[in-house]
Structures are given as structure tokens and as C-alpha cells.
Amino acid sequence: MARVNANTDSKADTSQADPSNTAATISQDVGGDAEITIYPVRSYLDGQVVRRAGGEGYKSPKHDAVSLIAAGMATDKKPAN
């Protein structure tokens, strides 16, 4: 019979996430905000609204924003004009 070490944690350690991965950083954010401001870096259809590359930033639900940032469609950092 194999013994299992009770001190071994089988859960993934998210504290070791790569800080350069913005989507991972945002999804780990402990803040209570359900929405974050994102800025389109490529044009895409958001519901019935076309979000143009370089356009105005807008509030988006965190779960949608994380997906858009991970796909390279938007960023959470305000672009320089």
C-alpha cells in the first residue's frame, strides 16, 4: 500500500505565476471590482458595438476583459497618445 504525504499540497500554486502575463495577473487580482477599464488594440465586435483599435477605453466585466486581453484584442494599460 502506498503512503501519501499529508503535507503535500496538490493544488496549483498561483503565487508563482509569471508577472508578465497580464491576463493571469488580472485574474489573480483580489480587488472587489467586477469591472475593469480596457482599451482595444485591435478592432472587434463587442455585442452590437464595434470597438475600434486605438479607441476609447471602456468598462468591461472582469471575466470578459481577461479573455480579450489574453487574446491580444485589448489591454488594461492606457495607450500613449
C-alpha positions in Angstrom: 0.0 0.0 0.0 1.4 3.4 -1.0 1.6 6.1 1.6 0.6 9.7 0.8 2.4 12.6 2.4 -0.3 14.7 4.2 1.9 17.8 3.8 1.8 17.7 0.0 -0.5 20.3 -1.5 -1.9 19.1 -4.8 -3.4 22.5 -5.6 -1.6 24.7 -8.2 0.4 27.5 -6.6 -0.8 30.7 -8.3 1.8 32.8 -6.4 4.4 31.6 -8.9 2.6 32.9 -12.0 4.6 34.9 -14.5 4.0 38.6 -13.7 4.5 39.5 -17.4 1.2 37.6 -18.2 -1.3 40.4 -17.8 -4.3 38.1 -18.0 -3.1 35.9 -15.2 -2.2 39.0 -13.1 -5.7 40.5 -13.6 -7.5 37.2 -12.9 -5.5 36.9 -9.6 -6.4 40.4 -8.5 -8.0 40.2 -5.2 -9.8 43.5 -5.6 -13.6 43.6 -5.4 -14.1 45.3 -8.7 -16.3 43.3 -11.0 -15.4 45.6 -14.0 -12.1 46.9 -15.3 -11.3 49.5 -17.9 -9.8 48.1 -21.1 -8.6 49.7 -24.3 -8.9 48.0 -27.7 -5.7 47.3 -29.5 -7.4 45.5 -32.4 -10.9 46.2 -33.8 -13.6 43.7 -32.7 -17.3 43.3 -32.3 -18.4 43.6 -28.6 -22.0 42.6 -28.5 -23.5 45.1 -31.0 -20.8 47.7 -30.6 -17.7 47.8 -32.8 -14.7 48.5 -30.6 -12.0 50.2 -32.8 -8.3 49.7 -32.4 -6.9 52.7 -30.6 -10.4 53.7 -29.5 -11.7 54.9 -26.2 -11.3 52.8 -23.1 -14.5 51.3 -21.6 -15.6 49.3 -18.6 -16.0 45.6 -19.1 -16.8 42.7 -16.8 -13.6 41.2 -15.5 -14.3 37.8 -17.0 -14.7 39.3 -20.5 -11.8 41.6 -20.1 -9.4 38.8 -19.1 -10.4 36.9 -22.2 -10.0 39.9 -24.5 -6.5 40.7 -23.0 -5.4 37.1 -23.3 -6.5 37.0 -26.9 -4.4 40.2 -27.6 -7.5 42.2 -28.5 -7.4 44.7 -25.7 -5.1 45.9 -22.9 -5.7 47.2 -19.4 -3.0 49.9 -19.8 -4.0 53.3 -21.3 -2.0 53.7 -24.6 0.1 56.8 -25.0 -1.3 59.3 -27.5 
